[in-house]
Amino acid sequence: MSSADTEKTVEQLSALAQTTRLAVFRMLVQAGPTGMAAGQIGERLGVAKNTLSSHLSVLQHAGLIGRRRDGRNLIYGVRIDEVAGLIRVLVQDCCGGHPEVCAPIRDLTPTD
């Protein structure tokens, strides 16, 4: 893994290593491709607008979420391509060249 890839991975994991940001990220994963308005996220989590804005900025800077404008609303959504890349990095060298040992990871479903 290149040093740039390592830095990106560390930034993404650091962004998720905070309770509110992890909750926002999980909420956006559940929302799927339609995403959610910032106000809706704040209401559900009970987070003040300025605090939420900071958390969204960290997640966006890490590349884990994106945003688009819809009228007066900012809609945030998870960047599945980046999440998939992060997961690949975490498991790419799994089990020292014995990928069969990683089957439990590969076979995970959302209900596990």
Secondary structure as the mmCIF struct_conf table of DSSP 4:
data_model
#
loop_
_struct_conf.conf_type_id
_struct_conf.id
_struct_conf.beg_label_comp_id
_struct_conf.beg_label_asym_id
_struct_conf.beg_label_seq_id
_struct_conf.end_label_comp_id
_struct_conf.end_label_asym_id
_struct_conf.end_label_seq_id
HELX_RH_AL_P HELX_RH_AL_P1 SER A 3 LEU A 16
BEND BEND1 ALA A 17 GLN A 18
HELX_RH_AL_P HELX_RH_AL_P2 THR A 19 ALA A 31
HELX_RH_3T_P HELX_RH_3T_P1 GLY A 32 THR A 34
STRN STRN1 MET A 36 ALA A 37
HELX_RH_AL_P HELX_RH_AL_P3 ALA A 38 LEU A 45
TURN_TY1_P TURN_TY1_P1 GLY A 46 GLY A 46
HELX_RH_AL_P HELX_RH_AL_P4 LYS A 49 HIS A 61
TURN_TY1_P TURN_TY1_P2 ALA A 62 GLY A 63
BEND BEND2 LEU A 64 LEU A 64
STRN STRN2 ILE A 65 ASP A 70
TURN_TY1_P TURN_TY1_P3 GLY A 71 ARG A 72
STRN STRN3 ASN A 73 VAL A 78
HELX_RH_AL_P HELX_RH_AL_P5 ILE A 80 VAL A 91
TURN_TY1_P TURN_TY1_P4 GLN A 92 ASP A 93
HELX_RH_3T_P HELX_RH_3T_P2 CYS A 94 GLY A 97
HELX_RH_3T_P HELX_RH_3T_P3 PRO A 99 CYS A 102
HELX_RH_AL_P HELX_RH_AL_P6 ALA A 103 ARG A 106
TURN_TY1_P TURN_TY1_P5 ASP A 107 ASP A 107
TURN_TY1_P TURN_TY1_P6 PRO A 110 THR A 111
#
